[in-house]
Amino acid sequence: MIGIKRSRSENDLYDHNNNKKQKSDLELSVASPKTKSCLENLPNETIYEIFDYLDSFHIYQSFFSLNTRFDRLILNPTGLLQVNIGTMSKSDFDLYYKHVINPNRRRINYLRLSNPFTSDLIFSPPLSICRFMQLKTLILEQFDSKYMKNVLQHLIQLPKLESLKISFVDLFPLLPAVLFQLIFQLSKLKSCQVTYRTKFDSISPPIYLPRATSTSIESLTINNRFSIESLFDLYRFVPQLRYLSINSLAGYPPFMGFQRESLLLKHLKTLSLKIDDVQFGTFAQLMKSFFSNIEILHLEANHSSYLHLDQWQDLILSSMPNLRIFDFYFNGILHRNEAVDQFMLNNNFDQSFWNGRGWVFVQTEKQQGNLRRIMFYSLNPYRRKDYDLYWEHGSIHPLDDHLSSVEHVHLRSDSGLKNAKKYFPNTTTLTIEHYFQPTRGSLATIVNEILPLKQLKKLVIENIGYPFDEILQLMKLTPNLQFLSVRRINYPFLLLNNMFQMMSLKTLEIHQECSYEYFQIMMMHFPQLNTLRIAMKRPDVPQTIRYVFTQPNHLFSLCFTRIPKVCLRDIKNLIRYEKLIINYTIKLLDHDLYLWW
């Protein structure tokens, strides 16, 4: 956004007087049926209000160089700036950085950077971070971990930074303790979300933070495997915490004899956890030690020990007296003879305790040989953005009617489609993880019965053996599809359908290795692509690079996955010797080579 809060300065006095005349002229224009009004007739304040609803880069792209007045409005904003660097070419970014970002660093209060290169360019040298004195929200997506220390150390100098979201494009090379230690030094921070991967994730080591001054963080989201032992170190740094979310909690407590009073997070009200093979006894111990003051609990689990009524009821009554919302989701596989409480299977439980609190659940079960897959989840009033579609038995539960909130549907089994009696009216993302042969109609026809394909923007197909003719038919019914990720594409079949073109698709990811010839076919059918992530054999890489820079196309971002390190040098030499392009940047991260121009 260009203008958020605007104050009138002396330089605006002429504009103010002129605006009065423009407003009067506009009123006369609207009153006269023979005259048409246009954007340029609007007063500056009205134009700024319109800009508030638009992305700042789109404003720059659409109005800059239109005339002197609009140049002045864009280059000399009177208020704070929100800068959202999404998908754009490097040449566009360079102009935007030169005319808008760099001259107005002290006015930017919101900054989002979403590719591996922009952080390097904007925060170079790292000391320049100190110029963002108004910055309150910083979002770093696909961040190169190499710059982590320098950037976070200089963020300490920003007096108004309250919200930080950071996700790394590569494996984090150090222990997570280094990352958290730097984050907790940001004394003004209120909200933090961190997403990272390390080579240590499988063992989930404790973070072991050194003693330091506690932070003012009130909301903390950790998107990675996080050890229970680390909680005993974490709580000392976040005494003001009100919201905590961990998407993979694993491990065991370091010792059993700790004192509850010394660990309790007194201000914590909302807890969201995904449990990774942690038994209920350990979970109950954590609730008593850390989280007995919570009012809202969102919990996902897969261990059968969570399917026992008496344990849950005792825990809630004894250790969670303030609990108002209990949002529970269980999805696990049990052996056929494994005993579980019939609470989950037959609704044979104390109705007064659960229904009296408005906590209603539904369960489904499916036999898979000697195994049983059990799903048990909360209903009204909990609205989820993601929905796993496995199977359905009987009619839809009368309270399971909050599907309008679902944005992402995961199709995880064939019966999920065959027996589905649900409809997701606002879904924009579909992930298909299981291959099946439709018994009625095509995949596209059946999927269209559970969600409107015409509004689908993102499609992910995980199964490598899916027939491409089914995928193609599905894509033909998705006129607004912008993102497609597939394990492989059947290029011979695509070649036979030479009339097919998808003009809406902007981003394509192909995980299976393909040749240069198949790359050409793909570019023919997806002519508006601007971002491509692809696996390719080393001998085909030079031809692909030549095609990208010599043939008409809309690409400006290319990633070769699982590529040898030597290709970085080879591509640089090829571009230099053949003078393919001047303004570009390139880097290798975890055997993935990124090229942006």
N, C-alpha and C positions, 0 to 999 in steps of 0.2 A: 504494500500500500504506500502511496506517495504521501498523503497527508492524514495524520491521525488527530493531533491536537494543534490547532493553528492559532497563532496570536498575531495581531496586526502590528506591523512595524512602520517606521517612518517611510520606508521604501514603498509601502503599500498605499500611502495616502492618495497618490495619483490613481492607483488602481481602484481605490474605494470610490473616489469621485467619478471615475470613468465607469465603474460598475453600475452606479445609479443611472447613468445615461443608457448603458446597455440594457439594464433591467426595464427601463421605460420603453426603449425601442422594442424589446422582446414582447412586452405587454401589447404594444400597438400592433406588432407583427402577428401575435396570436389572435387579436381582435379582428384583424382584417382577413377575410376569406381569400383575398387575392394574393396574400403574402405567405411564404413558408418560413418557418423558423429553422435554425440550424445550431449545432453545438457551439460554434464560434460566437453566437449572440448571447450565450449565457454568461452571467457574472462569474468572477473567479471563485467565489465561495461555493457556488453551485457546482462548478467543475471539480473543485477539490472534493466535494461530497460524493460526486460520481466516481472519482478516482479511489475513494475509500473502499469501493466494492470490487475493485479490479486489482489484479496482480501487478506489482510495481514494474516488473520487466515488460509485461504486456503494454502497460502505459507508455513506457519508454519506446518500445518497438512501434507502437501505433501512432504516437503523437510527436515524437521528437523529430525535428527538422520540418515539421508541418508549416510552422511560421514562427516569427520571433516571439509572439505572445506565449505560445505553448512551450517553446524552448525555455522561456523564463520561468514558467510555472513548474516545469520538471526539474530544471537545474538549480532553482533557488526556492525550494519548498520552505514554507514558514513554520512547519511543525516537525514532528518526529517521523522517521521513515521506518517502514517494514520492508525488508529485502528478502525475497524468496528466490534463491538460485536453484531452479529445477532443471529440466531437460533443455539444454540450449547448446549451440555450437560455440567453439572457442572464440571465433571471430565476433559473435554477438556478445559473448561475455566480456571480451576485451573492451568493446565500445561502452558497454554498460558500466563496467568498472571505471573506466576513464571519466565518463560524464556524470555518473550518479553516485556510485559507491565511494570512490576515493575522496571526492571533494566534500562528501557529507558524512564522513565516518562519525563525527561527533553528534550527529542527529539520528543515527540508526539505533532503534531500541529493540528490534527483532531481526535476527539474521539466521537464515537456513541455507546450508550448503550441502548439496546432495550428490556430488561425485568425487572421485579420489583426487582430483586436481585442484579444485577451487580453493580449498583450505590452504594449500601450499602458496597459491598466488595472493590471496587476500591477506594472509598472516605472514608475509615475508617482507622484511625480517620480523621475527616474533615480537620484537619490541613494539612494532606498530599496533599490536593489539591494544595497547594502552590508550590509543586515540578513540576507542569506542566507549566513551565515557557515559553514554546514555543507554548502553546495551543492557536489557533486562532478560531477554530470551535468546539463547544460542542453541541451534540444532546443527549437529555435525553428523551427516550420514555418509557411509562408505569412507570413513576417515582413515587415513594412512597412519598406522600406529607409530611410525618413525618420528612423527611430529608431536606425539602425544605429550611428552614431558615439557617441551618448550612452550606449547600452547597453554597447557593447564597451569604452568608456573606463572605465566604472564596474566592469566585471567584473574589472578589474585588482586591485580591492580584496578579491576573494574568495580567501582563502588556500588553499582546498582544491579549487578548480575544476580537474578533470582531463580532462573530456570535454565537447566542444562540437560540436553539430550545428546548422547554420543553413541554411535555404533561404528565398529571398525570393519573395514573391508578385508583385512588380512588377519592372520593369527596373531594374537597379542603375544609378543616375544618374551614378556616378563611375567612374574607371578602377579596375580590379581591384586595383591596387597599394595603394589606400587601404584596402581591405578586409583584405588580407594584412598590411599594416603594423600594423593594429590588433590582428589576431589574434595576431601574433607577439610582441606586448607582454605577452601572458598568460603569465607566466614559469613557472607550475605546470602548464600544459596538457600532457597526454600524448597525447590523441587529438582530432582535428579532422576534421569533414566539412563541406564548404561547397558549396552548390548555388546558382548565380546565373545571371542572363542580363543582358547589356549590349547597348547599341546598337553596340558595337565587336566583337561576337562573330565577324562574318564575316571580319574582318581579323586577329583574334587578336593584339592588340598585346602586346608584352613588358611585364612588370610594373614593372621598374626600381625595385626597393626600395632605399631609402637604407641606409647602413651602420647596423647596430644590434646589440644583444646577441643572441646566438643563443638559441633556445628549447629547451625540453626535449621538444618534440613527437616522439613515436615512431611515431604512425600518422596519416597525412594522406590524405584523399580529396577530390579536386577534381572536381566534377561540372559541367564546362563546357568549352568549347573553350579549350585552354591551349597557348601557343606553346612550341616547343622552346627558343627564345631565353630564355624566362623561367626555364627550368631552371638556366641559368647564374647567375641571380640568386637563385633559390630555395635552392640547395644550401647557401649560406653561413649560412642561418638555421636549418637543421634538421640539425645534425651527428649527432644521436642517432636519426635516422629509421630505423625498422625495417620499416615497411610504407608503400608509396606506391601510390595508385590515381588514375589520370587517365582520364576517360571520353572524351576527345577531344584527342589530342595532334597538333598541326599545326605547319607552318612549317619553317624551316631553321635550322641553327646560325649564330650570329652571326659566327664566324670558324673557320677550319679548323685553325689551328696551336696549339691549347691543349694544355696538359700534362695527361696522365692523372692523375698522382699528386695534383695540386692540386684535383681535382674529385671524386675517388672518395668515395662515401658508404659508409664502412667498415662501418656497422652494419646497412645495409639488407639484409634477407633475402627479402622478398616484394614483387614488383612486378606490378601489374595495369594494363595499358594497352590502350586502344582507339586504333588508329592511323588518322588522318584524312588519307589521300592523302600519306603520307610514304614515300619509297622505302626499300628495304632498306638501301642503302648508308648513308643518314643514320641509320637505326635502329641499324645495327651500330656506327657511330661513337659513338652515345650509350651503347650497352652497354659498350663498351671504356672510355669516359671516366667514366661515373657508376656503372654497375651490375654490375661484374664480380664482385662478392661475393655476388650473389643466389643463393638456393637454390630459390626458387619463382617461376616466370614464368607469368602469365596474359596472353595476347596475342590481340587481335582485329585483323585487318587486311583490306584490300580491294584492295591494289595487287599486280599480277601479279609484281612483283619478289620477293615473298616465297615464290614457288613454285619455288625452286631449291635442290636438295639440297646441292651443294658449298658454297654460301655458309653455310647453316645449320650444317653439320657443322664447317666451319672455325671459325665464330664460337664455337660451343659448346666446341670443344676448346681454342681459343687464349685465349678471354676469359671463359668462364663455367665454371671448373673445379668449382665447388661446386653446380652446378645439379642438383637432385633431381627436381623436378616441372616438366614442360614442357607447359603446357595451351595449345594453339594452336587458334585458330578463324579460318578464312579463308572469306569470303563475298564474291565479286566477279564482275564481268562482264568477259569477255575477248572480243576479236575472234576470229572463227573461225580466222584465219591467224596469230594471235599465238602465238609459240613460248614454251612453258613447259617446265620440267623434268618429265620423265615420272615423277619421284618421286611427284608428287601424283596422277597419273592412272592409272598401271599398277602401283604399288607396286614399281617396278623400282629398288631402292636397297639400300644396305648394311644387310641385316637385322641383322647382329651389333651395329652401332652403336646402332640404335634399339630393337630388341627387347631387347638386353642391358640397357638402362636402363628397361625396362618401359613404353616410350612407344609406344602403339599408336594408329593413326589410321584413319579411314574417309573416303572421298570420294564425292561424287556429282556428276554433270554433266548439264546439260540444254541443248539447242540452242534458241535463240530467234532465228530468222532468221539474220543474219550474226554473231550474238553467242553466246557460251557463258556460262552461269552455272555457276560452280564453287563447291562447298562442300567444305571439308576441315577436319576437326576431330578433336580428341583424344578417346579413349575412357577406359576404366578407368585410373586410379581417380578421375577428375575429375567431381564431381557439380555440375551446374548447376541454378540455380533457374529460369532462363528457357530456353525451347526454341523455335527457329524451325522451323516445319514448312513446307517448300517442296515437296519431292517425294521419292519413294522408288523405288528400283530394286531389284528382287529381294527376298530375305528380309532380315529384320533381322540386323544384324551380331551374332555371338554375344557380343561384349563390350559391346555398346551396350545394357546392361540396367540402367543406373542411372537409370531414369526416375522412380523413386519420390521423388527429390529435387526434381523439377520442380514449381514452384508456379504458373508463368505460361507458357501456350502462346500463341505468335504464329502464327496461320494466315495465311500469306502467298501462297498460290497454290491454285488449284482442285485440282491434282494432289496437293497435300499431303493432301487428304482422300480423293481417289479411290483413291490407292495406299497410304495409310497402313497400316502394319502395327505401329504402336506403341500403347501404352496408358499413360496418365499417371494413376496412381491417386490422387495427392494434389494435383492441380491445383485451385486455387481461383479463378484469374483466366484469362480467355480474351479475346484480342484478335483480331478478324477484320478483315483488311485488304484482302481481295480478294473481289469478287463472282463467283459462278459459279452455273450452273444445275445442280443435282444430277441425275446420270444414274440414280441409284437412291435411292428414298426421299426424305425431306425433309432439310433442313439439320440439324434437331434430331436426327433419327434417326442421321445419319452422325456428327455431333459426339459423340453419346452413346456411339458405339463406340470413341472414342479417349480420352474422359475422362468421369468420372461427373458429369453435369449436376446431380444432386441436391445436390452439395456446392459448386457454383459460387457464389461470393460477389460476383464482380466481372466484368462483361461490357462490353467496349469494341468498338464496330462503327465502323470508320473509313470504309468505303465508303458514299458518299452515295446510291448508286442501289440499295441492297439492298431487295428487296421486303419490306414490313413484315409481310406474312402469315407469311413465313419467320421473321422476328424474333419475332413473337408466339408461334408454335409453340415456338420455342426457349425463350422466357421461361416458358411454361407448364410446362416440365420442370425449372425451376430454382426450387424452393420456398424456397431460402435466399438468393436473390439480393438483395444489399443496395445495390449500386452499378451504375448503368447509364449509359453514355455513348454517344450515337449522333449521327451527323451530322444526321439528320432523322427525324421520326416521321410516318408516313402517318395523319394524324388522321381522314380520312373512313373508312378501313378500321377504325380503332380504334373509331369511333362505331358501326359496324355490329356490332361485338363488344361490345355494351353489358353483357354479363354478365361480362366478364373484369375481374378485379381482382387486383392483385399486392400482397398485404398485407406482404410482407417488405421491399419496396424502400424504402430510406431516403434515398438520394442519387440525383439524376437530373441529367445534363448533356445539353443539346440545343444543337448548334452552329448549326443553321439557324434563321433568323428565323421566329417563329410569331406568330399573332394572339392576342388575348384569348380569342376563342371556343375556339381550340384549347387554350389554357391551361386553361380550365374542363373540357374533356374529359379532359385529362391528369390533373387533380386528382381526377376521378371514378374513374379507373382505378388510380391510385396513391394511395390515401387515407392511407397512413402516411408519406408523404414528410415529411422534416424539413429537407432541404437541396436547393435547386434552383438550377441555373445555366442561364440561358436567354438567347437573343437575342430582342429584341422591338422592334417599331417604336415610336417615341416616343409617338404618340397612344394606344397601347394600355396604356402604363405606368400612368397614373392608375387605370384600371379594375382593373388587376391588383393594385395596392396596396390599393385598397378591398376587393377580394375577400379578400385575405390577412388583413386585420384585421377583417373583419365576418362572414365565413363560417366554419363549423366546419372546421378542418384542423389538422394537426400541424406545419406549417412554423414554423421559427424562424430560418432562414438563407436569404437570397435574393440572387442575383447576376445583374444585367443586364449582358450583355457588349456591347462595342462601342457604347456609349451616349454621346450628346453630354454635354458637361460641364454644360450648362444644366439637365439633368435632376436633378442633385444639389440645386440650389436649388428646383426645382419639387416634388420629392418632400418635401423638408423643409416647404415651405409647405403642401402638401396635408395632411400629417400634423398640422401645427399647427392649421390653420384648421378641419379637420373632426374634430379631437381623436380621431384613430384609435388612437393609442397614446402612452404617456408614456415608458416605459422601453425605449429602443432606441438604437442607435448606427449611424452611416452614414459611408461614406467612398468616394472615387473614386480608383482606382489604375489607371493606364494605360488609361483609357476603359472600365474595368469598375467598375460601381457595386455595392458590398457593403452589405447591410442585415442587421442582426442584432438580435433582440429576445428 
